[in-house]
């Protein structure tokens, strides 16, 4: 059997359009394709590979657990799930943990819990969910409707109801929308897919205060920002605002699929036995790997290192931009950074990604106008510099083609 990009078109549903490059091996922040060509990875599997590829701690945890027990379902609990839950509780505001397989599933659980909490405490009239335009919360029908990008939820028939959207960082618009009928507000503490947009301090504080005033639960979607990405274990810890429910996935497993919803004891009691579930949620393999990832990331060395690496990324991107003037702004926090393309490149962020692949560096986009960087949190300085040297060549080629 010949394994190549053409085989994808033959056997896979056409909802993705992957690159012709097929990686076969990764180590640290380097990846090699079928032809043996090497790439510096600034994409990190979309903010998933928080410790790069094949990190020894994760490989060891997977091998060790793989020789013990793989799966039980939630008819029984297991040791890795309990250890991981205890560590999440100890490291955050939360008292209770629910495990799922992905960020979308964690968000689905959070939204269902919020609706059930409001119904039990205040009655059926309190069901409104507010989220933010350009937000992204997953691809289930509930979460994609809550997400603030209609293009992702249109075309599938009637949508879940009582969901409204406000503009991110517009506190006055949000205040006009929220009421005693609002059961929950879901927001990213730094918008990822929507363009790497940080919240204003008064905005996020105001949202918290208004949620409290109207007895609405504040849900922080930290699927992309969580597990060290911003230089704190979770982004809320750097904002001075504590949510009622938090969701985490992506980097939580360092590349192994896992998600979690965490909350307080008071709120969690509304998910009684039978109200929600997941066959694979809390899987021993996933939890063992996630425990190793959390243990490795949640150290002063790694979290402080993220902030130092952010400074280097910004310095090198600014140097490139001083030469080529392709970005109007570099924004984001920690190692969730975005270069907003200048007016003459509007809508063409992907051109930089494609040019980067040709030069041996992997990046991402966040919408049509932002080039996104979400590398390993422990990427060596030498790899940052080499990757940026390659990215500069990619920028030069885009500029030359635009001339």
BAVEX-293885 format. One record per residue (C-alpha): residue number from 1; residue in three letters; x, y, z. Coordinates in nm, 2 decimals. Layout:
% BAVEX-293885
+------+------+--------+--------+--------+
| filo | roza |      x |      y |      z |
+------+------+--------+--------+--------+
|  NUM |  ala |      X |      Y |      Z |
...
+------+------+--------+--------+--------+
% end
This chain:
% BAVEX-293885
+------+------+--------+--------+--------+
| filo | roza |      x |      y |      z |
+------+------+--------+--------+--------+
|    1 |  unk |   0.00 |   0.00 |   0.00 |
|    2 |  unk |   0.13 |   0.34 |  -0.10 |
|    3 |  unk |   0.07 |   0.59 |   0.18 |
|    4 |  unk |   0.06 |   0.95 |   0.04 |
|    5 |  unk |  -0.16 |   1.26 |   0.02 |
|    6 |  unk |  -0.36 |   1.11 |  -0.27 |
|    7 |  unk |  -0.47 |   0.82 |  -0.04 |
|    8 |  unk |  -0.63 |   1.08 |   0.19 |
|    9 |  unk |  -0.86 |   1.19 |  -0.10 |
|   10 |  unk |  -0.95 |   0.83 |  -0.17 |
|   11 |  unk |  -1.04 |   0.72 |   0.19 |
|   12 |  unk |  -1.11 |   1.02 |   0.41 |
|   13 |  unk |  -1.42 |   1.25 |   0.44 |
|   14 |  unk |  -1.33 |   1.57 |   0.26 |
|   15 |  unk |  -1.38 |   1.81 |   0.55 |
|   16 |  unk |  -1.00 |   1.87 |   0.59 |
|   17 |  unk |  -0.75 |   1.99 |   0.33 |
|   18 |  unk |  -0.42 |   1.87 |   0.47 |
|   19 |  unk |  -0.08 |   1.96 |   0.34 |
|   20 |  unk |   0.10 |   1.73 |   0.10 |
|   21 |  unk |   0.36 |   1.69 |   0.38 |
|   22 |  unk |   0.31 |   1.38 |   0.59 |
|   23 |  unk |   0.52 |   1.39 |   0.91 |
|   24 |  unk |   0.64 |   1.04 |   1.03 |
|   25 |  unk |   0.87 |   1.13 |   1.32 |
|   26 |  unk |   0.90 |   1.40 |   1.58 |
|   27 |  unk |   1.15 |   1.47 |   1.86 |
|   28 |  unk |   1.14 |   1.78 |   2.07 |
|   29 |  unk |   1.05 |   2.08 |   1.85 |
|   30 |  unk |   1.17 |   1.91 |   1.52 |
|   31 |  unk |   0.96 |   1.70 |   1.29 |
|   32 |  unk |   1.06 |   1.48 |   0.99 |
|   33 |  unk |   0.84 |   1.39 |   0.69 |
|   34 |  unk |   0.83 |   1.08 |   0.47 |
|   35 |  unk |   1.11 |   1.22 |   0.26 |
|   36 |  unk |   1.33 |   1.28 |   0.56 |
|   37 |  unk |   1.29 |   1.65 |   0.54 |
|   38 |  unk |   1.32 |   1.83 |   0.88 |
|   39 |  unk |   1.09 |   2.11 |   1.01 |
|   40 |  unk |   1.10 |   2.33 |   1.31 |
|   41 |  unk |   0.75 |   2.30 |   1.48 |
|   42 |  unk |   0.60 |   2.64 |   1.58 |
|   43 |  unk |   0.25 |   2.49 |   1.55 |
|   44 |  unk |   0.25 |   2.23 |   1.82 |
|   45 |  unk |  -0.05 |   2.05 |   1.68 |
|   46 |  unk |  -0.26 |   2.36 |   1.75 |
|   47 |  unk |  -0.13 |   2.43 |   2.10 |
|   48 |  unk |  -0.15 |   2.06 |   2.20 |
|   49 |  unk |   0.22 |   1.94 |   2.20 |
|   50 |  unk |   0.31 |   2.15 |   2.51 |
|   51 |  unk |   0.63 |   1.94 |   2.57 |
|   52 |  unk |   0.71 |   1.89 |   2.20 |
|   53 |  unk |   0.72 |   1.55 |   2.03 |
|   54 |  unk |   0.80 |   1.22 |   2.22 |
|   55 |  unk |   0.89 |   1.39 |   2.55 |
|   56 |  unk |   1.06 |   1.12 |   2.76 |
|   57 |  unk |   0.82 |   1.18 |   3.06 |
|   58 |  unk |   0.51 |   1.13 |   2.84 |
|   59 |  unk |   0.66 |   0.83 |   2.66 |
|   60 |  unk |   0.75 |   0.67 |   2.99 |
|   61 |  unk |   0.41 |   0.73 |   3.14 |
|   62 |  unk |   0.23 |   0.58 |   2.83 |
|   63 |  unk |   0.45 |   0.27 |   2.82 |
|   64 |  unk |   0.42 |   0.21 |   3.19 |
|   65 |  unk |   0.04 |   0.25 |   3.20 |
|   66 |  unk |   0.01 |   0.06 |   2.87 |
|   67 |  unk |   0.14 |  -0.25 |   3.05 |
|   68 |  unk |  -0.11 |  -0.21 |   3.34 |
|   69 |  unk |  -0.47 |  -0.13 |   3.23 |
|   70 |  unk |  -0.61 |   0.05 |   2.93 |
|   71 |  unk |  -0.98 |   0.11 |   2.98 |
|   72 |  unk |  -1.25 |   0.05 |   3.23 |
|   73 |  unk |  -1.54 |   0.29 |   3.15 |
|   74 |  unk |  -1.69 |   0.49 |   3.44 |
|   75 |  unk |  -1.86 |   0.18 |   3.59 |
|   76 |  unk |  -1.53 |   0.18 |   3.78 |
|   77 |  unk |  -1.28 |   0.45 |   3.86 |
|   78 |  unk |  -0.90 |   0.42 |   3.82 |
|   79 |  unk |  -0.58 |   0.53 |   3.98 |
|   80 |  unk |  -0.44 |   0.76 |   3.71 |
|   81 |  unk |  -0.78 |   0.95 |   3.69 |
|   82 |  unk |  -0.79 |   1.00 |   4.06 |
|   83 |  unk |  -0.43 |   1.12 |   4.08 |
|   84 |  unk |  -0.48 |   1.36 |   3.79 |
|   85 |  unk |  -0.80 |   1.50 |   3.94 |
|   86 |  unk |  -0.64 |   1.56 |   4.28 |
|   87 |  unk |  -0.35 |   1.75 |   4.11 |
|   88 |  unk |  -0.59 |   1.96 |   3.91 |
|   89 |  unk |  -0.79 |   2.04 |   4.22 |
|   90 |  unk |  -0.48 |   2.12 |   4.42 |
|   91 |  unk |  -0.34 |   2.36 |   4.15 |
|   92 |  unk |  -0.66 |   2.55 |   4.08 |
|   93 |  unk |  -0.98 |   2.71 |   4.23 |
|   94 |  unk |  -1.17 |   2.39 |   4.17 |
|   95 |  unk |  -1.30 |   2.12 |   4.40 |
|   96 |  unk |  -1.43 |   1.87 |   4.14 |
|   97 |  unk |  -1.33 |   1.73 |   3.80 |
|   98 |  unk |  -1.51 |   1.57 |   3.51 |
|   99 |  unk |  -1.30 |   1.40 |   3.24 |
|  100 |  unk |  -1.39 |   1.39 |   2.87 |
|  101 |  unk |  -1.19 |   1.33 |   2.55 |
|  102 |  unk |  -1.17 |   1.68 |   2.40 |
|  103 |  unk |  -1.22 |   2.05 |   2.45 |
|  104 |  unk |  -1.55 |   2.04 |   2.28 |
|  105 |  unk |  -1.67 |   1.76 |   2.51 |
|  106 |  unk |  -1.55 |   1.95 |   2.82 |
|  107 |  unk |  -1.73 |   2.26 |   2.70 |
|  108 |  unk |  -2.05 |   2.06 |   2.63 |
|  109 |  unk |  -2.03 |   1.93 |   2.99 |
|  110 |  unk |  -1.98 |   2.29 |   3.12 |
|  111 |  unk |  -2.28 |   2.42 |   2.93 |
|  112 |  unk |  -2.51 |   2.14 |   3.03 |
|  113 |  unk |  -2.40 |   2.18 |   3.39 |
|  114 |  unk |  -2.47 |   2.55 |   3.38 |
|  115 |  unk |  -2.82 |   2.50 |   3.24 |
|  116 |  unk |  -2.89 |   2.23 |   3.50 |
|  117 |  unk |  -2.76 |   2.45 |   3.78 |
|  118 |  unk |  -2.98 |   2.74 |   3.67 |
|  119 |  unk |  -3.29 |   2.51 |   3.63 |
|  120 |  unk |  -3.25 |   2.35 |   3.97 |
|  121 |  unk |  -3.19 |   2.68 |   4.15 |
|  122 |  unk |  -3.39 |   2.94 |   3.96 |
|  123 |  unk |  -3.63 |   2.77 |   3.72 |
|  124 |  unk |  -3.68 |   2.73 |   3.35 |
|  125 |  unk |  -3.68 |   3.10 |   3.26 |
|  126 |  unk |  -3.31 |   3.12 |   3.35 |
|  127 |  unk |  -3.16 |   2.96 |   3.04 |
|  128 |  unk |  -2.98 |   3.23 |   2.83 |
|  129 |  unk |  -2.62 |   3.17 |   2.74 |
|  130 |  unk |  -2.40 |   3.46 |   2.64 |
|  131 |  unk |  -2.07 |   3.42 |   2.46 |
|  132 |  unk |  -1.86 |   3.64 |   2.24 |
|  133 |  unk |  -1.83 |   3.71 |   1.87 |
|  134 |  unk |  -1.52 |   3.54 |   1.71 |
|  135 |  unk |  -1.51 |   3.30 |   2.00 |
|  136 |  unk |  -1.45 |   2.93 |   1.94 |
|  137 |  unk |  -1.57 |   2.65 |   2.18 |
|  138 |  unk |  -1.57 |   2.33 |   1.98 |
|  139 |  unk |  -1.76 |   2.15 |   1.70 |
|  140 |  unk |  -2.05 |   1.98 |   1.87 |
|  141 |  unk |  -2.37 |   2.14 |   1.77 |
|  142 |  unk |  -2.42 |   2.30 |   2.11 |
|  143 |  unk |  -2.06 |   2.43 |   2.14 |
|  144 |  unk |  -2.03 |   2.55 |   1.78 |
|  145 |  unk |  -2.36 |   2.75 |   1.83 |
|  146 |  unk |  -2.22 |   2.90 |   2.14 |
|  147 |  unk |  -1.90 |   2.99 |   1.95 |
|  148 |  unk |  -1.93 |   3.33 |   1.79 |
|  149 |  unk |  -1.86 |   3.23 |   1.43 |
|  150 |  unk |  -2.18 |   3.16 |   1.25 |
|  151 |  unk |  -2.00 |   3.01 |   0.94 |
|  152 |  unk |  -1.92 |   2.71 |   1.16 |
|  153 |  unk |  -2.28 |   2.65 |   1.28 |
|  154 |  unk |  -2.48 |   2.75 |   0.98 |
|  155 |  unk |  -2.62 |   2.48 |   0.74 |
|  156 |  unk |  -2.71 |   2.21 |   0.99 |
|  157 |  unk |  -3.07 |   2.29 |   1.06 |
|  158 |  unk |  -3.23 |   2.45 |   1.37 |
|  159 |  unk |  -2.97 |   2.56 |   1.63 |
|  160 |  unk |  -2.99 |   2.51 |   2.00 |
|  161 |  unk |  -3.18 |   2.81 |   2.14 |
|  162 |  unk |  -3.14 |   3.10 |   2.39 |
|  163 |  unk |  -2.78 |   3.17 |   2.29 |
|  164 |  unk |  -2.67 |   3.52 |   2.22 |
|  165 |  unk |  -2.34 |   3.69 |   2.14 |
|  166 |  unk |  -2.16 |   4.01 |   2.24 |
|  167 |  unk |  -1.84 |   4.18 |   2.12 |
|  168 |  unk |  -1.53 |   4.08 |   2.31 |
|  169 |  unk |  -1.38 |   4.37 |   2.51 |
|  170 |  unk |  -1.70 |   4.57 |   2.48 |
|  171 |  unk |  -1.82 |   4.59 |   2.84 |
|  172 |  unk |  -2.11 |   4.83 |   2.77 |
|  173 |  unk |  -2.26 |   4.60 |   2.51 |
|  174 |  unk |  -2.22 |   4.30 |   2.74 |
|  175 |  unk |  -2.39 |   4.49 |   3.03 |
|  176 |  unk |  -2.68 |   4.57 |   2.80 |
|  177 |  unk |  -2.72 |   4.20 |   2.72 |
|  178 |  unk |  -2.69 |   4.02 |   3.05 |
|  179 |  unk |  -2.99 |   3.99 |   3.28 |
|  180 |  unk |  -3.14 |   3.77 |   3.55 |
|  181 |  unk |  -3.24 |   3.53 |   3.27 |
|  182 |  unk |  -2.88 |   3.47 |   3.19 |
|  183 |  unk |  -2.76 |   3.13 |   3.32 |
|  184 |  unk |  -2.40 |   3.14 |   3.20 |
|  185 |  unk |  -2.14 |   3.34 |   3.02 |
|  186 |  unk |  -1.87 |   3.14 |   2.83 |
|  187 |  unk |  -1.55 |   3.32 |   2.73 |
|  188 |  unk |  -1.19 |   3.25 |   2.64 |
|  189 |  unk |  -0.96 |   3.45 |   2.87 |
|  190 |  unk |  -0.76 |   3.51 |   2.54 |
|  191 |  unk |  -0.94 |   3.45 |   2.22 |
|  192 |  unk |  -0.75 |   3.19 |   2.01 |
|  193 |  unk |  -0.92 |   3.10 |   1.68 |
|  194 |  unk |  -1.07 |   3.45 |   1.67 |
|  195 |  unk |  -0.74 |   3.61 |   1.62 |
|  196 |  unk |  -0.52 |   3.60 |   1.94 |
|  197 |  unk |  -0.71 |   3.88 |   2.12 |
|  198 |  unk |  -0.63 |   3.95 |   2.48 |
|  199 |  unk |  -0.90 |   4.07 |   2.72 |
|  200 |  unk |  -0.88 |   4.42 |   2.87 |
|  201 |  unk |  -0.84 |   4.41 |   3.24 |
|  202 |  unk |  -1.15 |   4.62 |   3.31 |
|  203 |  unk |  -1.35 |   4.40 |   3.06 |
|  204 |  unk |  -1.28 |   4.07 |   3.22 |
|  205 |  unk |  -1.33 |   4.22 |   3.57 |
|  206 |  unk |  -1.66 |   4.37 |   3.46 |
|  207 |  unk |  -1.78 |   4.04 |   3.32 |
|  208 |  unk |  -1.70 |   3.87 |   3.65 |
|  209 |  unk |  -1.89 |   4.13 |   3.85 |
|  210 |  unk |  -2.19 |   4.13 |   3.62 |
|  211 |  unk |  -2.21 |   3.75 |   3.63 |
|  212 |  unk |  -2.21 |   3.76 |   4.01 |
|  213 |  unk |  -2.47 |   4.03 |   4.01 |
|  214 |  unk |  -2.71 |   3.83 |   3.79 |
|  215 |  unk |  -2.64 |   3.49 |   3.94 |
|  216 |  unk |  -2.49 |   3.37 |   3.61 |
|  217 |  unk |  -2.21 |   3.12 |   3.60 |
|  218 |  unk |  -1.88 |   3.24 |   3.44 |
|  219 |  unk |  -1.73 |   2.96 |   3.23 |
|  220 |  unk |  -1.37 |   3.01 |   3.11 |
|  221 |  unk |  -1.28 |   2.81 |   2.81 |
|  222 |  unk |  -0.91 |   2.74 |   2.87 |
|  223 |  unk |  -0.88 |   2.47 |   2.61 |
|  224 |  unk |  -0.61 |   2.66 |   2.42 |
|  225 |  unk |  -0.48 |   2.89 |   2.70 |
|  226 |  unk |  -0.45 |   2.62 |   2.97 |
|  227 |  unk |  -0.16 |   2.41 |   3.10 |
|  228 |  unk |   0.11 |   2.68 |   3.08 |
|  229 |  unk |   0.04 |   2.83 |   2.75 |
|  230 |  unk |   0.03 |   3.19 |   2.88 |
|  231 |  unk |   0.30 |   3.15 |   3.14 |
|  232 |  unk |   0.06 |   3.07 |   3.42 |
|  233 |  unk |  -0.08 |   2.72 |   3.46 |
|  234 |  unk |  -0.42 |   2.86 |   3.37 |
|  235 |  unk |  -0.47 |   3.20 |   3.22 |
|  236 |  unk |  -0.73 |   3.31 |   3.48 |
|  237 |  unk |  -0.44 |   3.30 |   3.74 |
|  238 |  unk |  -0.28 |   3.60 |   3.56 |
|  239 |  unk |  -0.60 |   3.80 |   3.53 |
|  240 |  unk |  -0.71 |   3.83 |   3.89 |
|  241 |  unk |  -1.05 |   3.68 |   3.80 |
|  242 |  unk |  -1.18 |   3.34 |   3.90 |
|  243 |  unk |  -1.44 |   3.16 |   3.69 |
|  244 |  unk |  -1.71 |   2.93 |   3.83 |
|  245 |  unk |  -1.63 |   2.66 |   3.57 |
|  246 |  unk |  -1.32 |   2.60 |   3.37 |
|  247 |  unk |  -1.25 |   2.37 |   3.07 |
|  248 |  unk |  -0.91 |   2.24 |   2.97 |
|  249 |  unk |  -0.79 |   2.00 |   2.70 |
|  250 |  unk |  -0.54 |   2.04 |   2.41 |
|  251 |  unk |  -0.21 |   2.06 |   2.61 |
|  252 |  unk |  -0.35 |   1.87 |   2.91 |
|  253 |  unk |  -0.25 |   1.54 |   2.75 |
|  254 |  unk |   0.06 |   1.68 |   2.57 |
|  255 |  unk |  -0.08 |   1.51 |   2.25 |
|  256 |  unk |  -0.29 |   1.23 |   2.40 |
|  257 |  unk |  -0.66 |   1.31 |   2.37 |
|  258 |  unk |  -0.81 |   1.42 |   2.70 |
|  259 |  unk |  -1.03 |   1.70 |   2.82 |
|  260 |  unk |  -1.16 |   1.81 |   3.16 |
|  261 |  unk |  -1.42 |   2.04 |   3.32 |
|  262 |  unk |  -1.34 |   2.16 |   3.67 |
|  263 |  unk |  -1.57 |   2.35 |   3.91 |
|  264 |  unk |  -1.67 |   2.39 |   4.27 |
|  265 |  unk |  -1.84 |   2.14 |   4.49 |
|  266 |  unk |  -2.16 |   2.35 |   4.51 |
|  267 |  unk |  -2.20 |   2.37 |   4.13 |
|  268 |  unk |  -2.09 |   2.02 |   4.06 |
|  269 |  unk |  -2.36 |   1.85 |   4.27 |
|  270 |  unk |  -2.61 |   1.94 |   3.99 |
|  271 |  unk |  -2.46 |   1.67 |   3.77 |
|  272 |  unk |  -2.61 |   1.39 |   3.96 |
|  273 |  unk |  -2.56 |   1.02 |   3.86 |
|  274 |  unk |  -2.69 |   0.96 |   3.51 |
|  275 |  unk |  -2.72 |   1.33 |   3.40 |
|  276 |  unk |  -2.41 |   1.32 |   3.19 |
|  277 |  unk |  -2.13 |   1.08 |   3.09 |
|  278 |  unk |  -1.85 |   0.97 |   2.86 |
|  279 |  unk |  -1.74 |   0.62 |   2.78 |
|  280 |  unk |  -1.38 |   0.71 |   2.74 |
|  281 |  unk |  -1.37 |   1.00 |   2.98 |
|  282 |  unk |  -1.11 |   0.94 |   3.25 |
|  283 |  unk |  -0.94 |   0.67 |   3.05 |
|  284 |  unk |  -0.63 |   0.54 |   3.24 |
|  285 |  unk |  -0.39 |   0.58 |   2.95 |
|  286 |  unk |  -0.50 |   0.94 |   2.88 |
|  287 |  unk |  -0.49 |   1.03 |   3.25 |
|  288 |  unk |  -0.15 |   0.88 |   3.31 |
|  289 |  unk |   0.00 |   1.08 |   3.02 |
|  290 |  unk |  -0.18 |   1.39 |   3.13 |
|  291 |  unk |  -0.05 |   1.35 |   3.48 |
|  292 |  unk |   0.30 |   1.34 |   3.35 |
|  293 |  unk |   0.24 |   1.65 |   3.13 |
|  294 |  unk |   0.09 |   1.84 |   3.42 |
|  295 |  unk |   0.37 |   1.75 |   3.66 |
|  296 |  unk |   0.63 |   1.86 |   3.40 |
|  297 |  unk |   0.46 |   2.19 |   3.30 |
|  298 |  unk |   0.35 |   2.30 |   3.65 |
|  299 |  unk |   0.69 |   2.40 |   3.77 |
|  300 |  unk |   0.85 |   2.75 |   3.81 |
|  301 |  unk |   1.12 |   2.66 |   3.56 |
|  302 |  unk |   0.88 |   2.58 |   3.28 |
|  303 |  unk |   0.63 |   2.86 |   3.35 |
|  304 |  unk |   0.89 |   3.13 |   3.38 |
|  305 |  unk |   1.06 |   2.98 |   3.08 |
|  306 |  unk |   0.74 |   3.05 |   2.88 |
|  307 |  unk |   0.77 |   3.42 |   2.95 |
|  308 |  unk |   1.13 |   3.43 |   2.85 |
|  309 |  unk |   1.06 |   3.25 |   2.53 |
|  310 |  unk |   0.77 |   3.49 |   2.46 |
|  311 |  unk |   1.02 |   3.78 |   2.48 |
|  312 |  unk |   1.25 |   3.61 |   2.23 |
|  313 |  unk |   0.97 |   3.53 |   1.99 |
|  314 |  unk |   0.86 |   3.89 |   2.00 |
|  315 |  unk |   1.21 |   4.02 |   1.96 |
|  316 |  unk |   1.28 |   3.81 |   1.65 |
|  317 |  unk |   0.94 |   3.87 |   1.50 |
|  318 |  unk |   0.99 |   4.24 |   1.54 |
|  319 |  unk |   1.33 |   4.23 |   1.38 |
|  320 |  unk |   1.18 |   4.04 |   1.08 |
|  321 |  unk |   0.89 |   4.30 |   1.06 |
|  322 |  unk |   1.13 |   4.59 |   1.08 |
|  323 |  unk |   1.27 |   4.46 |   0.75 |
|  324 |  unk |   0.96 |   4.35 |   0.57 |
|  325 |  unk |   0.66 |   4.54 |   0.72 |
|  326 |  unk |   0.42 |   4.24 |   0.69 |
|  327 |  unk |   0.26 |   4.27 |   1.04 |
|  328 |  unk |   0.06 |   4.56 |   1.19 |
|  329 |  unk |   0.08 |   4.41 |   1.54 |
|  330 |  unk |   0.22 |   4.12 |   1.73 |
|  331 |  unk |  -0.03 |   4.02 |   2.00 |
|  332 |  unk |  -0.11 |   3.75 |   2.25 |
|  333 |  unk |   0.06 |   3.62 |   2.57 |
|  334 |  unk |   0.31 |   3.36 |   2.65 |
|  335 |  unk |   0.35 |   3.11 |   2.37 |
|  336 |  unk |   0.01 |   3.19 |   2.22 |
|  337 |  unk |   0.12 |   3.46 |   1.98 |
|  338 |  unk |  -0.02 |   3.61 |   1.66 |
|  339 |  unk |   0.12 |   3.84 |   1.39 |
|  340 |  unk |  -0.17 |   4.05 |   1.24 |
|  341 |  unk |  -0.09 |   4.09 |   0.87 |
|  342 |  unk |  -0.06 |   4.44 |   0.74 |
|  343 |  unk |  -0.33 |   4.59 |   0.51 |
|  344 |  unk |  -0.16 |   4.49 |   0.18 |
|  345 |  unk |  -0.16 |   4.12 |   0.30 |
|  346 |  unk |  -0.52 |   4.12 |   0.44 |
|  347 |  unk |  -0.69 |   3.78 |   0.40 |
|  348 |  unk |  -0.36 |   3.62 |   0.32 |
|  349 |  unk |  -0.22 |   3.49 |   0.65 |
|  350 |  unk |  -0.22 |   3.14 |   0.51 |
|  351 |  unk |   0.03 |   3.24 |   0.25 |
|  352 |  unk |   0.29 |   3.28 |   0.53 |
|  353 |  unk |   0.21 |   2.93 |   0.66 |
|  354 |  unk |   0.24 |   2.77 |   0.32 |
|  355 |  unk |   0.57 |   2.96 |   0.25 |
|  356 |  unk |   0.70 |   2.85 |   0.59 |
|  357 |  unk |   0.64 |   2.48 |   0.51 |
|  358 |  unk |   0.86 |   2.52 |   0.20 |
|  359 |  unk |   1.13 |   2.67 |   0.42 |
|  360 |  unk |   1.11 |   2.40 |   0.69 |
|  361 |  unk |   0.90 |   2.57 |   0.96 |
|  362 |  unk |   0.55 |   2.49 |   1.07 |
|  363 |  unk |   0.31 |   2.77 |   1.19 |
|  364 |  unk |  -0.07 |   2.82 |   1.20 |
|  365 |  unk |  -0.33 |   3.08 |   1.12 |
|  366 |  unk |  -0.60 |   3.23 |   1.35 |
|  367 |  unk |  -0.85 |   3.34 |   1.09 |
|  368 |  unk |  -0.75 |   3.49 |   0.75 |
|  369 |  unk |  -0.55 |   3.78 |   0.90 |
|  370 |  unk |  -0.34 |   3.64 |   1.18 |
|  371 |  unk |  -0.03 |   3.41 |   1.16 |
|  372 |  unk |  -0.03 |   3.21 |   1.48 |
|  373 |  unk |   0.25 |   3.06 |   1.68 |
|  374 |  unk |   0.19 |   2.79 |   1.95 |
|  375 |  unk |   0.52 |   2.60 |   1.99 |
|  376 |  unk |   0.63 |   2.36 |   2.26 |
|  377 |  unk |   0.66 |   2.53 |   2.60 |
|  378 |  unk |   1.00 |   2.39 |   2.64 |
|  379 |  unk |   1.13 |   2.47 |   2.29 |
|  380 |  unk |   1.51 |   2.54 |   2.31 |
|  381 |  unk |   1.63 |   2.89 |   2.23 |
|  382 |  unk |   1.84 |   2.75 |   1.94 |
|  383 |  unk |   1.52 |   2.60 |   1.78 |
|  384 |  unk |   1.34 |   2.93 |   1.82 |
|  385 |  unk |   1.62 |   3.11 |   1.64 |
|  386 |  unk |   1.65 |   2.85 |   1.37 |
|  387 |  unk |   1.28 |   2.84 |   1.31 |
|  388 |  unk |   1.26 |   3.22 |   1.29 |
|  389 |  unk |   1.55 |   3.23 |   1.04 |
|  390 |  unk |   1.34 |   2.99 |   0.83 |
|  391 |  unk |   1.03 |   3.20 |   0.89 |
|  392 |  unk |   1.21 |   3.51 |   0.77 |
|  393 |  unk |   1.29 |   3.33 |   0.44 |
|  394 |  unk |   0.92 |   3.25 |   0.41 |
|  395 |  unk |   0.83 |   3.61 |   0.47 |
|  396 |  unk |   1.08 |   3.73 |   0.21 |
|  397 |  unk |   0.93 |   3.49 |  -0.05 |
|  398 |  unk |   0.57 |   3.62 |   0.02 |
|  399 |  unk |   0.69 |   3.98 |  -0.01 |
|  400 |  unk |   0.87 |   3.90 |  -0.33 |
|  401 |  unk |   0.57 |   3.74 |  -0.48 |
|  402 |  unk |   0.36 |   4.04 |  -0.37 |
|  403 |  unk |   0.58 |   4.29 |  -0.54 |
+------+------+--------+--------+--------+
% end
